[in-house]
Amino acid sequence: MKTAIYPGSFDPVTNGHLDIIRRAANIFDKLIVCVMVNAGKHPMFSLEERVALIRRVTEDLPNVEVDGSSELLAEYARRRGSCVVVKGLRAGSDFENEFQMALINRKINPDLDTMFLTSASQYMFLSSSIVKELGSYGAELTDFIPQAIIPDFRRRLEERTRQTP
């Protein structure tokens, strides 16, 4: 059974992420969407909340498992028995960073390959950061994040606004 891992911070999961998840789930027997801890980011949602949100929007995909980890990706993949990491690419600038990470992961775990999937054209511009920015201005989010999590996202924005003096 071929198992792939789609790692990311997913804060929040976007329609672009969901597109990559669905496409990768069609390629592999099992896809583990792994919410990773990124020390350089200050997430809007906790790791557990992000896992729960992704589970909610992927519940119709029987071969998708959602997990969270603070391990190095290469070590996590080894522990989970995966030999493939799936990464979505929006633009050429994404490739440089992702290529570097793929080489590092392969150095740590020589059995680990990285497969790049290009974003669908309607999601080429989309990032979690842009979604947060749009949300802070009250923009309509239906084209950007799954409908099922919009209330959670709006609620979190309101909580953060109330906490900011």
Contact map, one row per residue, 1 for C-alpha under 8 A:
111000000000000000000000000011000000000000000000000000000000000000000000000000000000000000000000000000000000000000000000000000000000000000000000000000000000000000000
111100000000000000000000000111000000000000000000000000000000000000000000000000000110000000000000000000000000000000000000000000000000000000000000000000000000000000000
111110000000000000000000000111110000000000000000000000000000000000000000000000001111000000000000000000000000000000000000000000000000000000000000000000000000000000000
011111000000000000000000000101110000000000000000000000000000000000000000000000000111110000000000000000000000000000000000000000000000000000000000000000000000000000000
001111100000000000000000000000111100000000000000000000000000000000000000000010000101110000000000000000000000000000000000000000000000000000000000000000000000000000000
000111110000000000001000000000111100000000000000000000000000000000000000000000000000111000000000000000000000000000000000000000000000000000000000000000000000000000000
000011111000000000000000000000001111000000000000000000000000000000000000100000000000111000000000000000000000000000000000000000000000000000000000000000000000000000000
000001111100000000000000000000001111000000000000000000000000000000000000000000000000000000000000000000000000000000000000000000000000000000000000000000000000000000000
000000111111000000000000000000000011110000000000000000000000000000000000000000000000000000000000000000000000000000000000000000000000000000000000000000000000000000000
000000011111110010000000000000000010000000000000010000000000000000000000000000000000000000000000000000000000000000000000000000010000000000000000000000000000000000000
000000001111100000000000000000000000000000111000010000000000000000000000000000000000000000000000000000000000000000000000000000010000000000000000000000000000000000000
000000001111110000000000000000000000000000011000010000000000000000000000000000000000000000000000000000000000000000000000000000010000000000000000100000001000000000000
000000000111111011000000000000000000000000000000010011000000000000000000000000000000000000000000000000000000000000000000000000010000000000000000110000000000000000000
000000000101111111000000000000000000000000000000000000000000000000000000000000000000000000000000000000000000000000000000000001110010000000000001110000000000000000000
000000000000111111100000000000000000000000000000000000000000000000000000000000000000000000000000000000000000000000000000001000000000000000000011110000000000000000000
000000000000011111110000000000000000000000000000000000000000000000000000000000000000000000000000000000000000000000000011001101100000000000000001000000000000000000000
000000000100111111111000000000000000000000000000000000000000000000000000000000000000000100000000000000000000000000000000000000000000000000000000000000000000000000000
000000000000111111111100000000000000000000000000000000000100000000000000000000000000000000000000000000000000000000000000000000000000000000000000000000000000000000000
000000000000001111111110000000000000000000000000000000000000000000000000000000000000000000000000000000000000000000000011000000000000000000000000000000000000000000000
000000000000000111111111000000000000000000000000000000000000000000000000000000000000000100000000000000000000000000001010000000000000000000000000000000000000000000000
000001000000000011111111100000101000000000000000000000000000000000000000000000000000000000000000000000000000000000000000000000000000000000000000000000000000000000000
000000000000000001111111110000000000000000000000000000000000100000000000000000000000000000000000000000000000000000000000000000000000000000000000000000000000000000000
000000000000000000111111111000000000000000000000000000000000000000000000000000000000000000000000000000000000000000000000000000000000000000000000000000000000000000000
000000000000000000011111111100100000000000000000000000000000000000000000000000000000010000000000000000000000000000000000000000000000000000000000000000000000000000000
000000000000000000001111111111100000000000000000000000000000101100000000000000000000000000000000000000000000000000000000000000000000000000000000000000000000000000000
000000000000000000000111111110000000000000000000000000000000000000000000000000000000000000000000000000000000000000000000000000000000000000000000000000000000000000000
000000000000000000000011111110000000000000000000000000000000000000000000000000000000000000000000000000000000000000000000000000000000000000000000000000000000000000000
011100000000000000000001111111100000000000000000000000000000000000000000000000000000000000000000000000000000000000000000000000000000000000000000000000000000000000000
111000000000000000000000111111100000000000000000000000000000001000000000000000000000000000000000000000000000000000000000000000000000000000000000000000000000000000000
111100000000000000000000100111110000000000000000000000000000001110000000000000000000000000000000000000000000000000000000000000000000000000000000000000000000000000000
001111000000000000001001100111111000000000000000000000000000001110000000000000000000000000000000000000000000000000000000000000000000000000000000000000000000000000000
001111000000000000000000000001111100000000000000000000000000000111100000000000000000000000000000000000000000000000000000000000000000000000000000000000000000000000000
000011110000000000001000000000111110000000000000000000000000000111100000000000000000000000000000000000000000000000000000000000000000000000000000000000000000000000000
000011110000000000000000000000011111000000000000000000000000000001111000000000000000000000000000000000000000000000000000000000000000000000000000000000000000000000000
000000111100000000000000000000001111100000000010011000000000000001111000000000000000000000000000000000000000000000000000000000000000000000000000000000000000000000000
000000111000000000000000000000000111110000000010000000000000000000011110000000000000000000000000000000000000000000000000000000000000000000000000000000000000000000000
000000001000000000000000000000000011111000000010000000000000000000011110000000000000000000000000000000000000000000000000000000000000000000000000000000000000000000000
000000001000000000000000000000000001111110000000000000000000000000000100000000000000000000000000000000000000000000000000000000000000000000000000000000000000000000000
000000000000000000000000000000000000111111000000000000000000000000000000000000000000000000000000000000000000000000000000000000000000000000000000000000000000000000000
000000000000000000000000000000000000011111000000000000000000000000000000000000000000000000000000000000000000000000000000000000000000000000000000000000000000000000000
000000000000000000000000000000000000011111100000000000000000000000000000000000000000000000000000000000000000000000000000000000000000000000000000000000000000000000000
000000000000000000000000000000000000001111110000000000000000000000000000000000000000000000000000000000000000000000000000000000000000000000000000000000000000000000000
000000000010000000000000000000000000000011111100000000000000000000000000000000000000000000000000000000000000000000000000000000000000000000000000000000000000000000000
000000000011000000000000000000000000000001111100000000000000000000000000000000000000000000000000000000000000000000000000000000000000000000000000000000000001000000000
000000000011000000000000000000000000000000111111110000000000000000000000000000000000000000000000000000000000000000000000000000000000000000000000000000000001000000000
000000000000000000000000000000000000000000111111110000000000000000000000000000000000000000000000000000000000000000000000000000000000000000000000000000000000000000000
000000000000000000000000000000000011100000001111111000000000000000010000000000000000000000000000000000000000000000000000000000000000000000000000000000000000000000000
000000000000000000000000000000000000000000001111111100000000000000010000000000000000000000000000000000000000000000000000000000000000000000000000000000000000000000000
000000000000000000000000000000000000000000001111111110000000000000000000000000000000000000000000000000000000000000000000000000000000000000000000000000000000000000000
000000000111100000000000000000000010000000001111111111000000000000000000000000000000000000000000000000000000000000000000000000000000000000000000000000000000000000000
000000000000000000000000000000000010000000000011111111100000000001110000000000000000000000000000000000000000000000000000000000000000000000000000000000000000000000000
000000000000000000000000000000000000000000000001111111110000000000000000000000000000000000000000000000000000000000000000000000000000000000000000000000000000000000000
000000000000100000000000000000000000000000000000111111111000000000000000000000000000000000000000000000000000000000000000000000000000000000000000000010000000000000000
000000000000100000000000000000000000000000000000011111111100000001000000000000000000000000000000000000000000000000000000000000000000000000000000000000000000000000000
000000000000000000000000000000000000000000000000001111111110000011000000000000000000000000000000000000000000000000000000000000000000000000000000000000000000000000000
000000000000000000000000000000000000000000000000000111111110000000000000000000000000000000000000000000000000000000000000000000000000000000000000000100000000000000000
000000000000000000000000000000000000000000000000000011111111000000000000000000000000000000000000000000000000000000000000000000000000000000000000010110000000000000000
000000000000000001000000000000000000000000000000000001111111100100000000000000000000000000000000000000000000000000000000000000000000000000000000000000000000000000000
000000000000000000000000000000000000000000000000000000111111110000000000000000000000000000000000000000000000000000000000000000000000000000000000000000000000000000000
000000000000000000000000000000000000000000000000000000001111110000000000000000000000000000000000000000000000000000000000000000000000000000000000000000000000000000000
000000000000000000000100100000000000000000000000000000000111111100000000000000000000000000000000000000000000000000000000000000000000000000000000000000000000000000000
000000000000000000000000000000000000000000000000000000000011111100000000000000000000000000000000000000000000000000000000000000000000000000000000000000000000000000000
000000000000000000000000100011100000000000000000000000000000111110000000000000000000000000000000000000000000000000000000000000000000000000000000000000000000000000000
000000000000000000000000100001111000000000000000000000000100111111000000000000000000000000000000000000000000000000000000000000000000000000000000000000000000000000000
000000000000000000000000000001111000000000000000000000100000001111100000000000000000000000000000000000000000000000000000000000000000000000000000000000000000000000000
000000000000000000000000000000011110000000000000001001100000000111110000000000000000000000000000000000000000000000000000000000000000000000000000000000000000000000000
000000000000000000000000000000011110000000000000001000000000000011111000000000000000000000000000000000000000000000000000000000000000000000000000000000000000000000000
000000000000000000000000000000000111100000000011001000000000000001111100000000000000000000000000000000000000000000000000000000000000000000000000000000000000000000000
000000000000000000000000000000000111100000000000000000000000000000111110000100000000000000000000000000000000000000000000000000000000000000000000000000000000000000000
000000000000000000000000000000000001110000000000000000000000000000011111000000000000000000000000000000000000000000000000000000000000000000000000000000000000000000000
000000000000000000000000000000000001100000000000000000000000000000001111101100000000000000000000000000000000000000000000000000000000000000000000000000000000000000000
000000000000000000000000000000000000000000000000000000000000000000000111111100000000000000000000000000000000000000000000000000000000000000000000000000000000000000000
000000100000000000000000000000000000000000000000000000000000000000000011111110000000000000000000000000001000000000000000000000000000000000000000000000000000000000000
000000000000000000000000000000000000000000000000000000000000000000000001111111000000000000000000000000001101100100000000000000000000000000000000000000000000000000000
000000000000000000000000000000000000000000000000000000000000000000000011111111100000000000000000000000000001100000000000000000000000000000000000000000000000000000000
000000000000000000000000000000000000000000000000000000000000000000001011111111110000000000000000000000000000000000000000000000000000000000000000000000000000000000000
000010000000000000000000000000000000000000000000000000000000000000000000111111111111100000000000000000000000000100000000000000000000000000000000000000000000000000000
000000000000000000000000000000000000000000000000000000000000000000000000011111111110000000000000000000000000100000000000000000000000000000000000000000000000000000000
000000000000000000000000000000000000000000000000000000000000000000000000001111111100000000000000000000000000000000000000000000000000000000000000000000000000000000000
000000000000000000000000000000000000000000000000000000000000000000000000000111111100000000000000000000000000000000000000000000000000000000000000000000000000000000000
001000000000000000000000000000000000000000000000000000000000000000000000000011111110000000000000000000000000000000000000000000000000000000000000000000000000000000000
011110000000000000000000000000000000000000000000000000000000000000000000000011111111100000000000000000000000000100000000000000000000000000000000000000000000000000000
011100000000000000000000000000000000000000000000000000000000000000000000000011001111100000000000000000000000001110000000000000000000000000000000000000000000000000000
001110000000000000000000000000000000000000000000000000000000000000000000000010000111110000000000000000000000000111100000000000000000000000000000000000000000000000000
000111100000000000000000000000000000000000000000000000000000000000000000000010000111111000000000000000000000000111100000000000000000000000000000000000000000000000000
000111100000000000000001000000000000000000000000000000000000000000000000000000000001111100000000000000000000000001111000000000000000000000000000000000000000000000000
000001100000000000000000000000000000000000000000000000000000000000000000000000000000111110000000010000000000000001111000000000000000000000000000000000000000000000000
000000000000000010010000000000000000000000000000000000000000000000000000000000000000011111000000000000000000000000011110000000000000000000000000000000000000000000000
000000000000000000000000000000000000000000000000000000000000000000000000000000000000001111110110000000000000000000011110000000000000000000000000000000000000000000000
000000000000000000000000000000000000000000000000000000000000000000000000000000000000000111110100000000000000000000000110001111000000000000000000000000000000000000000
000000000000000000000000000000000000000000000000000000000000000000000000000000000000000011111110000000000000000000000000000100000000000000000000000000000000000000000
000000000000000000000000000000000000000000000000000000000000000000000000000000000000000011111111000000000000000000000000000000000000000000000000000000000000000000000
000000000000000000000000000000000000000000000000000000000000000000000000000000000000000000111111100000000000000000000000000000000000000000000000000000000000000000000
000000000000000000000000000000000000000000000000000000000000000000000000000000000000000011111111110000000000000000000000000000000000000000000000000000000000000000000
000000000000000000000000000000000000000000000000000000000000000000000000000000000000000010111111111000000000000000000000000000000000000000000000000000000000000000000
000000000000000000000000000000000000000000000000000000000000000000000000000000000000000000011111111100000000000000000000000000000000000000000000000000000000000000000
000000000000000000000000000000000000000000000000000000000000000000000000000000000000000000001111111110000000000000000000000000000000000000000000000000000000000000000
000000000000000000000000000000000000000000000000000000000000000000000000000000000000001000000111111111000000000000000000000000000000000000000000000000000000000000000
000000000000000000000000000000000000000000000000000000000000000000000000000000000000000000000011111111100000000000000000000000000000000000000000000000000000000000000
000000000000000000000000000000000000000000000000000000000000000000000000000000000000000000000001111111110000000000000000000000000000000000000000000000000000000000000
000000000000000000000000000000000000000000000000000000000000000000000000000000000000000000000000111111111000000000000000000000000000000000000000000000000000000000000
000000000000000000000000000000000000000000000000000000000000000000000000000000000000000000000000011111111100000011000000000000000000000000000000000000000000000000000
000000000000000000000000000000000000000000000000000000000000000000000000000000000000000000000000001111111110000000000000000000000000000000000000000000000000000000000
000000000000000000000000000000000000000000000000000000000000000000000000000000000000000000000000000111111111000000000000000000000000000000000000000000000000000000000
000000000000000000000000000000000000000000000000000000000000000000000000110000000000000000000000000011111111110100000000000000000000000000000000000000000000000000000
000000000000000000000000000000000000000000000000000000000000000000000000010000000000000000000000000001111111111110000000000000000000000000000000000000000000000000000
000000000000000000000000000000000000000000000000000000000000000000000000000000000000000000000000000000111111110000000000000000000000000000000000000000000000000000000
000000000000000000000000000000000000000000000000000000000000000000000000011000000000000000000000000000011111110000000000000000000000000000000000000000000000000000000
000000000000000000000000000000000000000000000000000000000000000000000000011001000000000000000000000000001111111100000000000000000000000000000000000000000000000000000
000000000000000000000000000000000000000000000000000000000000000000000000000000000000000000000000000000001111111100000000000000000000000000000000000000000000000000000
000000000000000000000000000000000000000000000000000000000000000000000000000000000010000000000000000000000100111110000000000000000000000000000000000000000000000000000
000000000000000000000000000000000000000000000000000000000000000000000000010010000111100000000000000000001100111111000000000000000000000000000000000000000000000000000
000000000000000000000000000000000000000000000000000000000000000000000000000000000011100000000000000001000100001111100000000000000000000000000000000000000000000000000
000000000000000000000000000000000000000000000000000000000000000000000000000000000001111000000000000001000000000111110000000000000000000000000000000000000000000000000
000000000000000000000000000000000000000000000000000000000000000000000000000000000001111000000000000000000000000011111000000000000000000000000000000000000000000000000
000000000000000000000000000000000000000000000000000000000000000000000000000000000000011110000000000000000000000001111100000000000000000000000000000000000000000000000
000000000000000000010000000000000000000000000000000000000000000000000000000000000000011110000000000000000000000000111110000000000000000000000000000000000000000000000
000000000000000000000000000000000000000000000000000000000000000000000000000000000000000111000000000000000000000000011111000000000000000000000000000000000000000000000
000000000000000100110000000000000000000000000000000000000000000000000000000000000000000111000000000000000000000000001111111100000000000000000000000000000000000000000
000000000000000100100000000000000000000000000000000000000000000000000000000000000000000000000000000000000000000000000111111100000000000000000000000000000000000000000
000000000000000000000000000000000000000000000000000000000000000000000000000000000000000000000000000000000000000000000011111100000000000000000000000000000000000000000
000000000000000000000000000000000000000000000000000000000000000000000000000000000000000000000000000000000000000000000011111110000000000000000000000000000000000000000
000000000000001100000000000000000000000000000000000000000000000000000000000000000000000001000000000000000000000000000011111111000000000000000000000000000000000000000
000000000000000100000000000000000000000000000000000000000000000000000000000000000000000001100000000000000000000000000011111111000000000000000000000000000000000000000
000000000000000000000000000000000000000000000000000000000000000000000000000000000000000001000000000000000000000000000000011111100000000000000000000000000000000000000
000000000000010100000000000000000000000000000000000000000000000000000000000000000000000001000000000000000000000000000000001111110110000000000001000000000000000000000
000000000000010100000000000000000000000000000000000000000000000000000000000000000000000000000000000000000000000000000000000011111110000000000000000000000000000000000
000000000111110000000000000000000000000000000000000000000000000000000000000000000000000000000000000000000000000000000000000001111111000000000000000000000000000000000
000000000000000000000000000000000000000000000000000000000000000000000000000000000000000000000000000000000000000000000000000000111111100000000000000000000000000000000
000000000000000000000000000000000000000000000000000000000000000000000000000000000000000000000000000000000000000000000000000001111111110000000000000000000000000000000
000000000000010000000000000000000000000000000000000000000000000000000000000000000000000000000000000000000000000000000000000001111111111000001001100000000000000000000
000000000000000000000000000000000000000000000000000000000000000000000000000000000000000000000000000000000000000000000000000000011111111100000000000000000000000000000
000000000000000000000000000000000000000000000000000000000000000000000000000000000000000000000000000000000000000000000000000000001111111110000000000000000000000000000
000000000000000000000000000000000000000000000000000000000000000000000000000000000000000000000000000000000000000000000000000000000111111111111000000000000000000000000
000000000000000000000000000000000000000000000000000000000000000000000000000000000000000000000000000000000000000000000000000000000011111111111000000000000100100000000
000000000000000000000000000000000000000000000000000000000000000000000000000000000000000000000000000000000000000000000000000000000001111111100000000000000000100000000
000000000000000000000000000000000000000000000000000000000000000000000000000000000000000000000000000000000000000000000000000000000000111111100000000000000000000000000
000000000000000000000000000000000000000000000000000000000000000000000000000000000000000000000000000000000000000000000000000000000000011111110000000000000000000000000
000000000000000000000000000000000000000000000000000000000000000000000000000000000000000000000000000000000000000000000000000000000000011111111000000000000000000000000
000000000000000000000000000000000000000000000000000000000000000000000000000000000000000000000000000000000000000000000000000000000000011001111110000000000000000000000
000000000000000000000000000000000000000000000000000000000000000000000000000000000000000000000000000000000000000000000000000000000010011000111111100001000000000000000
000000000000000000000000000000000000000000000000000000000000000000000000000000000000000000000000000000000000000000000000000000000000000000011111111001000000000000000
000000000000001000000000000000000000000000000000000000000000000000000000000000000000000000000000000000000000000000000000000000000000000000011111110000000000000000000
000000000000011100000000000000000000000000000000000000000000000000000000000000000000000000000000000000000000000000000000000001000010000000001111110000000000000000000
000000000001111000000000000000000000000000000000000000000000000000000000000000000000000000000000000000000000000000000000000000000010000000001111111011000000000000000
000000000000111000000000000000000000000000000000000000001000000000000000000000000000000000000000000000000000000000000000000000000000000000000111111111000000000000000
000000000000000000000000000000000000000000000000000000000000000000000000000000000000000000000000000000000000000000000000000000000000000000000100111111000000000000000
000000000000000000000000000000000000000000000000000000011000000000000000000000000000000000000000000000000000000000000000000000000000000000000000011111100000000000000
000000000000000000000000000000000000000000000000000010001000000000000000000000000000000000000000000000000000000000000000000000000000000000000000111111111000000000000
000000000000000000000000000000000000000000000000000000000000000000000000000000000000000000000000000000000000000000000000000000000000000000001100111111111100000000000
000000000000000000000000000000000000000000000000000000000000000000000000000000000000000000000000000000000000000000000000000000000000000000000000000111111110000000000
000000000000000000000000000000000000000000000000000000000000000000000000000000000000000000000000000000000000000000000000000000000000000000000000000011111111000000000
000000000001000000000000000000000000000000000000000000000000000000000000000000000000000000000000000000000000000000000000000000000000000000000000000011111111100000000
000000000000000000000000000000000000000000000000000000000000000000000000000000000000000000000000000000000000000000000000000000000000001000000000000001111111110000000
000000000000000000000000000000000000000000000000000000000000000000000000000000000000000000000000000000000000000000000000000000000000000000000000000000111111111000000
000000000000000000000000000000000000000000011000000000000000000000000000000000000000000000000000000000000000000000000000000000000000000000000000000000011111111100000
000000000000000000000000000000000000000000000000000000000000000000000000000000000000000000000000000000000000000000000000000000000000001100000000000000001111111110000
000000000000000000000000000000000000000000000000000000000000000000000000000000000000000000000000000000000000000000000000000000000000000000000000000000000111111111000
000000000000000000000000000000000000000000000000000000000000000000000000000000000000000000000000000000000000000000000000000000000000000000000000000000000011111111100
000000000000000000000000000000000000000000000000000000000000000000000000000000000000000000000000000000000000000000000000000000000000000000000000000000000001111111110
000000000000000000000000000000000000000000000000000000000000000000000000000000000000000000000000000000000000000000000000000000000000000000000000000000000000111111110
000000000000000000000000000000000000000000000000000000000000000000000000000000000000000000000000000000000000000000000000000000000000000000000000000000000000011111111
000000000000000000000000000000000000000000000000000000000000000000000000000000000000000000000000000000000000000000000000000000000000000000000000000000000000001111111
000000000000000000000000000000000000000000000000000000000000000000000000000000000000000000000000000000000000000000000000000000000000000000000000000000000000000111111
000000000000000000000000000000000000000000000000000000000000000000000000000000000000000000000000000000000000000000000000000000000000000000000000000000000000000001111
